[in-house]
Amino acid sequence: MSQKYDFDTPVTRRGTHSYKWDITPEDDVLPFWVADMDFPTAPAIIDALKKRVEHGVFGYTLVPDSYYDAIINWFRNRHGWEIQKDWIIYTSGVVPAISCALKAMTLPGEKVLVQTPVYNCFFSSIKNNGCEIIENPLVRDGNSYAIDFDDFERKCEDEKTMVFLLCNPHNPSGRVWKKEELERMNKICMRNGVKVISDEIHCELVMPGYTFTPFASISEACRKNSVILNSPTKSFNIAGLQIANVICSDVTLRRRINRAININEVCDVNPFGPIALEAAYNDSGEWLDALKEYLYENYKTVKAFFFKNLPNIEVLRLEGTYLVWLDISSLELTSDEATEELLKHGKVLLNSGTLYGKHAGQGYLRLNIACPRVMLQEGLRRIGRVLSSYTIGDQEFGCPA
C-alpha cells in the first residue's frame, strides 16, 4: 500500500516560514523536534484545498453539516465510537481547547493532575489559568511506562484536584493506553469528583499491534465524566490549518466550554480547516494507513541504529505517535546538555526531555521520526557521531537502508 504514496522524496521546507525548519538561522540543521511531519499531506486534502483556493474569495466561514457528518462517520467506522452532532464544538486548535476546557472546569488556585513526562503545553495551559499542577509521574516498566495507580489515587483524593488532564495516546512516552487502564483511571476520578479532559490529537498514529481507545467510548460513565479534544491535524500534517474539536456529551459543561471558547475568541475557524478535515476523514484513510506503515519502518530504523551503534542509549517502545523517546541516562550529559551538543556539533535539533517535566524528563530526548527515511538516516549518523564521544569512542556509523 505504501508504494502508492511517496513518503521518500524530501520536500524543501526551509525558507517557507516553517516553524520547524526556519527557527534556526543555519541552513544545515536537520530538525527532529516540533511535532509536525515533513511529508506532503494526503492528495485528497491537497485537491480539496486547491479547489477552494481557485474560488478566490476567503471570507468568514460557516461550518456545514457535512463537517459534523465527517467526524461522526470517521470515529464510528475507525474506532466504534458513536458521537452525536450536538456534542461537537469546533475551535482553532487543541491547545486553545485545553485552555478553554480548564477555564470552564476549574477556578484559579485549584489543581490539575497530569502524568509526567507529558506534552509541555499542558503546563503552560494550567498555569495560564491560575491553576496548580499536580503530577502523577509515570513509572518506567522495562522499555516503556506504567501508571502508578496508588499515587494517582492519592493525588485525586486531594480536595483541590478538580481535573485530570490526560494525554491519550501519550506524548512523549509513546504509550497507547489500554481500555482497562483508562477505565481504572476514570473510576478513581469519579470516586473523587475529578473530571477528565482527554487530549486525543495523536489518536490515529498507532503502531502495529496496538489499538487506540477513545476515552469516552469505553462506557457511559467515561463519556459523562470526560471532555474529549481531537483533531486531524497531527495525523494528516495540517497543523497550520488550525482546526480542532471539543466533544462533550454533558450539555451544561458543553455550554460552559462553548462560552469559554467565545470569551477567548477562538470560536472562528479559517476557510481551509473544515475543508481539510472533511477531505481527511472522508477520503484519506488509505493514505493514513500507508503513512503509519512508513512511520513504523522509520521506528525500526531508529531501533536498529541504536542497537548497533549506541546500545547504551535505550529506544523506548513506540506504541503510538511519531515521537520516539530516547533514554540517554547512561551518558555523562544532562538532557539539556545533550541537545546543545547535538545542535552545536551535529547540526541536529531534538527536544530535551526536561521540556516535558523537569524531573520526569531528565535523562531523555524526544526524536521526531516523521520524515523521509534518507533524512532520518542522516540525522541518526549525526547523532551517533556526537554522542559517541560520551559513550563508546569514535567510529563510523552505519544506518539500515
C-alpha positions as CSV (number, residue, x, y, z in Angstrom):
1,M,0.0,0.0,0.0
2,S,2.8,2.5,0.9
3,Q,4.2,2.3,-2.6
4,K,1.1,4.2,-3.9
5,Y,2.1,7.2,-1.9
6,D,5.6,8.8,-1.9
7,F,7.0,9.4,1.6
8,D,10.6,9.0,0.5
9,T,11.1,12.2,-1.6
10,P,12.3,15.1,0.5
11,V,10.4,18.3,0.3
12,T,12.3,21.6,0.8
13,R,10.7,23.4,3.7
14,R,13.4,25.8,4.7
15,G,12.6,29.3,3.6
16,T,8.8,28.7,3.7
17,H,8.4,30.3,7.2
18,S,8.3,26.8,8.7
19,Y,8.5,27.0,12.4
20,K,10.1,23.6,12.4
21,W,12.8,24.4,9.8
22,D,13.3,28.1,10.0
23,I,13.7,28.6,13.7
24,T,17.5,28.2,13.3
25,P,19.5,30.6,11.1
26,E,21.8,27.9,9.9
27,D,20.7,26.2,6.7
28,D,22.4,22.9,7.5
29,V,20.5,22.0,10.7
30,L,18.2,19.0,10.5
31,P,15.1,19.4,12.7
32,F,13.7,16.4,14.6
33,W,11.9,18.4,17.2
34,V,8.5,20.1,16.9
35,A,5.6,17.6,16.1
36,D,4.8,18.2,12.5
37,M,5.7,15.9,9.6
38,D,8.0,16.5,6.6
39,F,5.6,14.7,4.2
40,P,3.0,16.4,1.9
41,T,-0.5,15.8,3.2
42,A,-2.9,13.4,1.6
43,P,-3.7,14.0,-2.1
44,A,-7.4,14.3,-1.4
45,I,-6.7,17.1,1.0
46,I,-4.5,19.0,-1.4
47,D,-7.1,18.7,-4.2
48,A,-9.9,20.0,-1.9
49,L,-7.8,22.9,-0.9
50,K,-6.8,23.7,-4.5
51,K,-10.4,23.8,-5.4
52,R,-11.2,26.2,-2.6
53,V,-8.3,28.5,-3.4
54,E,-9.4,28.7,-7.0
55,H,-12.6,30.2,-5.8
56,G,-10.6,33.2,-4.8
57,V,-12.7,34.6,-2.0
58,F,-11.8,33.9,1.6
59,G,-14.4,35.4,3.8
60,Y,-15.7,34.3,7.2
61,T,-16.6,30.7,7.3
62,L,-19.8,28.9,8.1
63,V,-19.1,25.3,9.2
64,P,-21.6,23.0,7.3
65,D,-23.4,19.9,8.4
66,S,-21.1,17.8,6.3
67,Y,-18.3,18.7,8.6
68,Y,-20.0,17.1,11.5
69,D,-21.0,14.1,9.4
70,A,-17.4,13.5,8.5
71,I,-16.3,13.4,12.2
72,I,-19.2,11.2,13.2
73,N,-18.6,8.7,10.4
74,W,-14.9,8.6,10.9
75,F,-15.0,7.8,14.6
76,R,-17.8,5.3,14.1
77,N,-16.0,3.4,11.4
78,R,-12.4,3.7,12.7
79,H,-13.0,3.4,16.4
80,G,-16.5,2.2,17.1
81,W,-17.4,5.4,18.9
82,E,-20.8,6.9,18.4
83,I,-20.8,10.7,18.6
84,Q,-23.8,13.0,18.3
85,K,-23.6,16.2,16.4
86,D,-24.7,18.3,19.4
87,W,-21.6,17.1,21.3
88,I,-19.2,18.7,18.9
89,I,-17.7,22.2,19.3
90,Y,-15.2,23.3,16.7
91,T,-12.3,25.6,17.5
92,S,-8.9,26.6,16.2
93,G,-6.7,24.1,17.9
94,V,-6.3,21.5,20.7
95,V,-4.2,23.8,22.9
96,P,-6.8,26.6,22.9
97,A,-9.4,23.9,23.6
98,I,-7.4,22.7,26.6
99,S,-7.3,26.3,28.0
100,C,-11.0,26.8,27.4
101,A,-11.9,23.5,29.0
102,L,-9.8,24.3,32.0
103,K,-11.5,27.7,32.3
104,A,-14.9,26.1,32.2
105,M,-14.0,23.3,34.7
106,T,-11.7,24.9,37.3
107,L,-11.2,28.0,39.4
108,P,-7.8,29.7,40.0
109,G,-5.9,28.0,42.8
110,E,-7.4,24.6,42.1
111,K,-5.3,21.7,41.0
112,V,-5.0,19.8,37.6
113,L,-3.4,16.4,37.6
114,V,-1.0,15.4,34.8
115,Q,1.1,12.3,34.1
116,T,4.7,13.3,33.6
117,P,6.7,13.4,31.4
118,V,3.9,15.0,29.3
119,Y,3.3,17.4,26.5
120,N,4.8,20.7,27.5
121,C,1.7,22.9,26.7
122,F,-0.2,21.1,29.4
123,F,2.0,23.0,31.9
124,S,1.5,26.4,30.3
125,S,-2.2,25.9,29.9
126,I,-2.7,25.0,33.6
127,K,-0.5,27.9,34.8
128,N,-2.1,30.4,32.5
129,N,-5.5,29.6,34.0
130,G,-4.2,30.2,37.5
131,C,-4.3,26.6,38.5
132,E,-1.7,24.4,40.2
133,I,0.0,21.5,38.5
134,I,0.0,18.2,40.4
135,E,2.0,15.3,38.9
136,N,1.4,11.6,38.8
137,P,4.8,10.6,37.4
138,L,4.7,7.6,35.1
139,V,6.9,4.7,36.2
140,R,9.5,3.0,33.9
141,D,8.4,-0.5,33.1
142,G,11.0,-2.2,31.0
143,N,11.3,-0.2,27.8
144,S,8.0,1.6,28.4
145,Y,6.0,3.2,31.1
146,A,3.2,2.2,33.5
147,I,0.8,4.1,35.7
148,D,1.4,4.3,39.5
149,F,-2.2,3.9,40.4
150,D,-1.7,4.2,44.2
151,D,-0.1,7.6,43.6
152,F,-2.8,8.5,41.1
153,E,-5.5,7.8,43.7
154,R,-3.7,9.8,46.3
155,K,-3.4,12.8,44.0
156,C,-7.1,12.5,43.1
157,E,-8.1,12.4,46.8
158,D,-6.7,15.9,47.2
159,E,-9.8,18.1,47.7
160,K,-8.3,20.8,45.4
161,T,-7.8,18.4,42.4
162,M,-10.6,19.2,40.0
163,V,-9.4,17.9,36.7
164,F,-7.2,15.1,35.3
165,L,-5.6,16.2,32.0
166,L,-5.0,13.0,30.1
167,C,-2.8,12.5,27.1
168,N,-4.2,9.6,25.0
169,P,-2.0,8.4,23.2
170,H,0.7,9.7,25.4
171,N,3.3,12.3,24.3
172,P,6.2,11.8,24.7
173,S,6.3,8.3,26.2
174,G,4.7,6.7,23.2
175,R,2.1,4.8,25.3
176,V,-1.3,3.9,23.8
177,W,-3.4,3.4,26.9
178,K,-5.3,0.2,27.2
179,K,-9.0,0.2,27.8
180,E,-8.7,-1.3,31.2
181,E,-6.1,1.4,32.2
182,L,-8.4,4.2,31.1
183,E,-11.4,2.7,32.8
184,R,-9.5,2.3,36.1
185,M,-8.3,5.9,35.9
186,N,-11.9,7.1,35.4
187,K,-13.3,5.1,38.3
188,I,-10.7,6.7,40.6
189,C,-11.5,10.1,39.2
190,M,-15.3,9.6,39.7
191,R,-14.8,8.4,43.3
192,N,-13.1,11.7,44.0
193,G,-15.2,14.1,41.9
194,V,-12.4,14.7,39.3
195,K,-13.4,15.4,35.7
196,V,-11.2,14.1,32.8
197,I,-10.0,16.2,29.8
198,S,-8.5,13.8,27.3
199,D,-6.2,15.2,24.6
200,E,-6.5,12.6,21.8
201,I,-4.8,14.5,19.0
202,H,-2.4,11.6,18.2
203,C,-5.2,9.0,18.1
204,E,-4.8,7.9,14.6
205,L,-1.0,7.4,14.8
206,V,-0.9,3.9,16.3
207,M,1.7,1.3,15.6
208,P,1.0,-2.3,14.6
209,G,-0.2,-4.4,17.4
210,Y,-1.8,-1.6,19.4
211,T,-5.3,-0.2,19.4
212,F,-6.4,3.3,20.3
213,T,-9.5,3.5,22.6
214,P,-11.4,6.9,22.7
215,F,-11.8,7.6,26.4
216,A,-15.5,8.5,26.0
217,S,-16.3,5.3,24.1
218,I,-15.5,2.9,27.0
219,S,-18.7,3.4,29.0
220,E,-21.5,5.8,29.8
221,A,-19.6,6.7,33.0
222,C,-16.4,7.6,31.0
223,R,-18.5,9.6,28.5
224,K,-20.3,11.6,31.1
225,N,-17.2,12.3,33.1
226,S,-15.0,13.5,30.3
227,V,-14.3,16.1,27.7
228,I,-12.5,14.9,24.6
229,L,-10.2,17.0,22.4
230,N,-9.2,15.8,19.0
231,S,-8.2,17.0,15.5
232,P,-6.9,15.5,12.2
233,T,-4.0,18.0,12.2
234,K,-1.3,15.7,13.6
235,S,-2.3,12.6,11.6
236,F,-2.6,14.3,8.3
237,N,0.1,17.0,8.7
238,I,-2.3,20.0,8.5
239,A,-1.5,21.7,11.8
240,G,-1.1,25.1,10.1
241,L,-4.8,25.0,9.1
242,Q,-5.9,25.4,12.7
243,I,-8.9,23.1,13.2
244,A,-9.9,21.0,16.2
245,N,-12.9,19.8,18.1
246,V,-14.2,19.5,21.6
247,I,-16.5,16.6,22.1
248,C,-18.6,16.7,25.3
249,S,-22.0,15.0,25.9
250,D,-22.8,16.9,29.1
251,V,-25.0,19.8,28.0
252,T,-24.2,22.0,31.0
253,L,-20.5,21.5,30.8
254,R,-20.6,21.9,27.0
255,R,-22.3,25.2,27.3
256,R,-19.7,26.5,29.7
257,I,-16.9,25.3,27.4
258,N,-18.5,27.0,24.4
259,R,-18.8,30.2,26.4
260,A,-15.1,30.0,27.3
261,I,-14.2,29.4,23.6
262,N,-16.2,32.6,22.7
263,I,-14.8,34.7,25.5
264,N,-11.3,33.7,24.4
265,E,-12.1,34.5,20.7
266,V,-11.2,31.1,19.4
267,C,-14.7,30.4,18.1
268,D,-14.0,31.2,14.4
269,V,-12.0,29.0,12.0
270,N,-10.4,29.8,8.7
271,P,-11.9,28.7,5.3
272,F,-9.4,25.9,4.9
273,G,-9.6,24.0,8.2
274,P,-13.1,22.5,7.8
275,I,-12.5,21.6,4.1
276,A,-9.2,19.8,5.0
277,L,-10.9,17.9,7.9
278,E,-13.7,16.7,5.6
279,A,-11.2,15.6,2.9
280,A,-9.1,13.8,5.6
281,Y,-11.9,11.9,7.2
282,N,-13.9,11.2,4.1
283,D,-11.2,10.4,1.5
284,S,-7.8,9.9,3.1
285,G,-8.0,6.8,5.2
286,E,-5.9,4.8,2.8
287,W,-3.2,7.4,2.8
288,L,-3.2,7.4,6.6
289,D,-2.7,3.6,6.7
290,A,0.2,3.9,4.3
291,L,1.7,6.7,6.4
292,K,1.6,4.5,9.5
293,E,3.4,1.7,7.7
294,Y,6.1,4.1,6.7
295,L,6.4,5.5,10.2
296,Y,6.7,2.0,11.7
297,E,9.6,1.3,9.3
298,N,11.2,4.5,10.4
299,Y,10.9,3.4,14.0
300,K,12.5,0.1,13.2
301,T,15.4,2.0,11.5
302,V,15.9,4.0,14.7
303,K,15.9,0.9,16.8
304,A,18.4,-0.9,14.6
305,F,20.7,2.1,14.5
306,F,21.0,2.5,18.3
307,F,21.2,-1.3,18.9
308,K,24.2,-1.5,16.5
309,N,26.0,1.8,17.2
310,L,24.9,3.2,20.6
311,P,23.5,0.2,22.5
312,N,23.6,2.0,25.9
313,I,21.0,4.5,24.6
314,E,17.7,2.9,25.0
315,V,14.9,3.4,22.5
316,L,11.6,3.1,24.3
317,R,8.8,1.1,22.8
318,L,6.7,3.2,20.4
319,E,3.0,2.2,20.6
320,G,1.7,5.5,19.2
321,T,2.7,8.9,17.9
322,Y,5.7,9.5,15.7
323,L,7.8,10.8,18.6
324,V,10.5,8.4,19.9
325,W,11.6,8.7,23.5
326,L,15.3,8.0,23.9
327,D,16.8,7.1,27.3
328,I,20.3,8.8,27.5
329,S,20.7,8.5,31.2
330,S,23.9,6.4,30.7
331,L,25.6,9.4,29.2
332,E,27.6,11.9,31.2
333,L,25.3,14.6,29.9
334,T,22.0,16.1,31.1
335,S,19.2,16.2,28.6
336,D,19.7,20.0,28.0
337,E,23.5,19.5,27.5
338,A,22.8,16.7,25.0
339,T,20.5,18.8,22.9
340,E,23.0,21.7,23.0
341,E,25.9,19.4,21.9
342,L,23.8,17.8,19.1
343,L,22.8,21.2,17.7
344,K,26.3,22.7,18.0
345,H,28.4,19.8,16.8
346,G,25.9,17.6,14.9
347,K,23.6,20.2,13.4
348,V,20.6,18.2,14.6
349,L,17.8,19.7,16.7
350,L,15.9,17.4,19.1
351,N,13.8,18.2,22.2
352,S,15.3,17.9,25.6
353,G,13.3,15.6,27.9
354,T,13.1,18.3,30.6
355,L,10.6,20.2,28.4
356,Y,8.1,17.5,29.4
357,G,8.9,17.6,33.1
358,K,11.9,18.9,34.9
359,H,12.5,15.7,36.8
360,A,10.4,13.1,34.9
361,G,12.1,14.1,31.6
362,Q,15.7,14.3,32.8
363,G,17.9,11.8,31.0
364,Y,15.7,11.6,27.9
365,L,15.5,13.1,24.4
366,R,12.5,13.3,22.1
367,L,13.1,12.4,18.4
368,N,10.5,13.2,15.7
369,I,10.7,10.4,13.0
370,A,8.1,11.8,10.7
371,C,10.3,12.5,7.8
372,P,11.7,10.8,4.6
373,R,14.0,7.9,5.6
374,V,17.1,9.4,3.9
375,M,16.8,12.4,6.2
376,L,16.3,10.2,9.3
377,Q,19.3,8.2,8.4
378,E,21.5,11.2,8.0
379,G,20.2,12.6,11.3
380,L,21.0,9.3,13.1
381,R,24.5,9.4,11.7
382,R,25.0,12.9,13.0
383,I,23.6,11.9,16.4
384,G,25.9,8.9,16.5
385,R,29.0,11.0,15.8
386,V,28.2,13.5,18.6
387,L,27.1,11.1,21.3
388,S,29.8,8.5,20.6
389,S,32.3,10.8,22.4
390,Y,30.2,10.3,25.5
391,T,29.8,6.6,25.1
392,I,31.9,4.2,23.1
393,G,34.5,6.3,21.2
394,D,34.9,7.3,17.5
395,Q,33.7,5.0,14.8
396,E,31.8,5.0,11.5
397,F,28.1,4.9,12.0
398,G,26.1,2.7,9.7
399,C,22.3,3.1,9.2
400,P,20.0,0.5,7.8
401,A,18.8,1.1,4.3
